[in-house]
Amino acid sequence: MWKAIVTFGVPEDVVDRLIEITRDRHANLARWVVVGTGMQALSAMDARWGSSITLTIVHASRINASSLSAVLDILDHESLPLGECVWVDAGVMAPMQGKVFARFISAGKPPSAELILDGLNC
């Protein structure tokens, strides 16, 4: 099983819906690292979910290789090995060469909470 779900570039409204759907049904989905560009949406997500799940919010001015490097550092600092994380990507980054995740899920085009749930087998 995995320790955390990391969403990278997935629109905040999709992540919010995904958390809403899974929060009560799956206790193992209680650790989230959300990387996004919308500061107001990220703040609202933190206000809504921060007291009921373990949520790390990462604001990135752009979703690119630099923000990817920062996220990998955060995961390391929080003792979340990649092999124990589900990586949900909005299609902006290809699976990273040599990186092994518990699972790698494409959020789809356009990103969909339901498609992500299928990838999580929820």
Secondary structure as the mmCIF struct_conf table of DSSP 4:
data_model
#
loop_
_struct_conf.conf_type_id
_struct_conf.id
_struct_conf.beg_label_comp_id
_struct_conf.beg_label_asym_id
_struct_conf.beg_label_seq_id
_struct_conf.end_label_comp_id
_struct_conf.end_label_asym_id
_struct_conf.end_label_seq_id
BEND BEND1 LYS A 3 LYS A 3
STRN STRN1 ALA A 4 PHE A 8
BEND BEND2 GLY A 9 GLY A 9
HELX_RH_AL_P HELX_RH_AL_P1 GLU A 12 ARG A 23
TURN_TY1_P TURN_TY1_P1 ASP A 24 ARG A 25
HELX_RH_3T_P HELX_RH_3T_P1 ALA A 27 LEU A 29
STRN STRN2 ARG A 31 GLY A 36
BEND BEND3 THR A 37 THR A 37
HELX_RH_AL_P HELX_RH_AL_P2 MET A 39 TRP A 49
TURN_TY1_P TURN_TY1_P2 GLY A 50 SER A 52
BEND BEND4 ILE A 53 ILE A 53
STRN STRN3 THR A 54 HIS A 59
BEND BEND5 SER A 61 ARG A 62
BEND BEND6 ASN A 64 ASN A 64
HELX_RH_AL_P HELX_RH_AL_P3 ALA A 65 HIS A 77
TURN_TY1_P TURN_TY1_P3 GLU A 78 SER A 79
HELX_RH_3T_P HELX_RH_3T_P2 LEU A 82 GLU A 84
STRN STRN4 CYS A 85 ASP A 89
BEND BEND7 GLY A 91 MET A 93
HELX_LH_PP_P HELX_LH_PP_P1 ALA A 94 MET A 96
TURN_TY1_P TURN_TY1_P4 GLN A 97 GLY A 98
BEND BEND8 ALA A 102 ALA A 102
STRN STRN5 ARG A 103 SER A 106
TURN_TY1_P TURN_TY1_P5 GLY A 108 PRO A 111
HELX_RH_AL_P HELX_RH_AL_P4 ALA A 113 LEU A 120
TURN_TY1_P TURN_TY1_P6 ASN A 121 ASN A 121
#
